[in-house]
Amino acid sequence: MSIIKNKKELATNKLREDALDILEAGLEAINTEKILRNKISLQNGELCIGEGRYLCEHYENIFFIGIGKCAFDGAQVIEDILGDKLTNGIVLDVKSGVLKKIKSYEGTHPYPSEQNMNATKEIIEMIKGVTERDLVLVLISGGGSSLLYMPNDKNCENTAKITKELTLKGAPIYELNTVRKHLSEVQGGGLAKLCFPANVVSLIFSDVLGNDMGMIASGPTVFDNTTVEDAKKILDKYGLEAQCLMETPKDLKYFERVTNMLLITNQDALKAMEEKAKNLGYDTKIETDHLSGEAQEVGKILAKKELKPKTCLLFGGETTVEVKGDGVGGRNQEVALSALSDLKDGVVLVSVASDGWDNSDVAGAIVDKGTLEKANLVSKNPEDYLSKNNSYNFFKQVGGAISTGRLGSNVSDLFILII
């Protein structure tokens, strides 16, 4: 069964079909359940996580905490593997469901809320009083910065406002998460401190360029190298102010019993896409795994690339959008829309959020010269929609939006340029 729900509708020619097949190969490679079952098993009472071995009978309690867009899917696998050996657990995701032992909470994203704060309180309560005879498994994935949420000043609206203003001003994720760490009791190593002195094993799914574990979901179990002064400089840069900044835990004792394991990155998706493209007969190259920049500029740069016949270029990364209009859409639809006017004949561009949710109920878009021709026929000018950040409604009327639903995976955005 196809991951792309409207694949038949979008695959109007062979090149488009190939592009969508390549994308699906990447999305299949980052399936959370598949990744965890390959990395984790229970053998003779021993929990095997990668190269690590944890004898279950050594621990009085085994807890599970899942945060981010991969968390619910991951919780299902962890619960299945551990069975009765799991003491308790809480998962906080953008979706929820019924689990046997783990409590499932649905939170808001991309902005934090009281709903997220209440679920985070439950997590803190669950691990209160843990000892060195306890094991805490933490699944950390993209979206966790907003979902795992306990502001320093307990003023939910104040912290959410700063987060929103930085996002709307187009602050890159490193700046945004540096500020978030110093507004939070649980980010920037704060969760590791709360779990002390238990043994902590964090299973990390990267959605951050460069895979800095301290930046993924704002690093709740990772020692933070940034300071309050760093956060202040970023706020000054954007003309913002926060009274509630505080330093993140700097005592190394809180991290001595913590193991942070990077399980997956966008390289896993890109390599699977590369293999598929080569099998389809394309001269294929992964150009970069850390594409960045303003979405409208990136779209134009990609569209103007010179390509030799039967070539496929692959990119992973994350763009930003400086919101100037009141339209609907996400950075991937904006990349695709901004590329339209410069795309050459015979070229297809795909831009997709790997979690299936490009700030809207679609994952991104697929475009070619035919998309522009169709837009002209129905008198839809791409520039008008770009000026209002209204890419979603453009593709809704012209066609090209890629629909997958929420995927429970998240490794940054994926881009395909194919001729």
C-alpha angles and dihedrals in degrees: 000000000000120000088211103073096199096038095125091053093048098043095080093149139017095264093053090046091052092048091052092047089053091049092050091053088057094047092049091052093059097048104143096218092050092048094050095045089052092050105035133052141151113233122178092334092313120118107220115200111174105302092340123102123200119183105217096208088060090068128071091202136016114200130187127209119182123186132173138026095312094047104093094046088046093049091057090055096044091049091050094048098044099037112167092000089074111091100190142328147186128204125195115192140142086262133040139198146160118297129176100239108351117086112232122212128182116216138185126263146222088013125044123240145182086266090062092044092054092051090048089053088057090053092050091048092051094056096040110124097016117160138201087271091066130086121209118195113199123191109200123189143154115301091038094113090069098032100049096058134166111145119210094235094040086234101130096184094051095052093042089052093054091047091051095047093051090048094049090049089056098248110176118244095258091058094041094050094044088060093043091055092058093047093053141075092204106040127075093040094319094123091050089055091050090050093050127153093020122096109260127199114185120198105203128200108192123223093158127100109252091015096253100177090206089064100043105103083346092293105276093180099028127094107254119231094188125089140209087259090058090053092048092052091053093049090048090051090059096039094250133132135203126186095191104065115136136177119264120236109289100172105108093211089080090063102041092092095040124102115191113196122190103214103174142007136178087270087075090058094042094051092050089049091048091053092049093048091050090049088053089056102258126139094238135195134175099224098188142334093211107054109163142161139094109327097233092050093046091051092055093046092052092047092053096052115122111237131191117223118283093017131144123193120192129200136180125192145086131272128200132228125212100210112225101151136050097239131120127254147083137254094267095053087046091053091050094045094048090051094055100087093050101041113120126226113279095021126118124195124197123189117179142166107233091221090059094241117099096184085292140049093288130073098224136286147283117218141178139155089287090062090058092046090052090048090053091050092056093038097246112149112204091210092059091055093043092054089058096040085241102140094134094062092045092058091040089061101033101033131236103107113136114225122201105138119227106327105194090232130097128178103145123275127317127218131190126190112184137170 
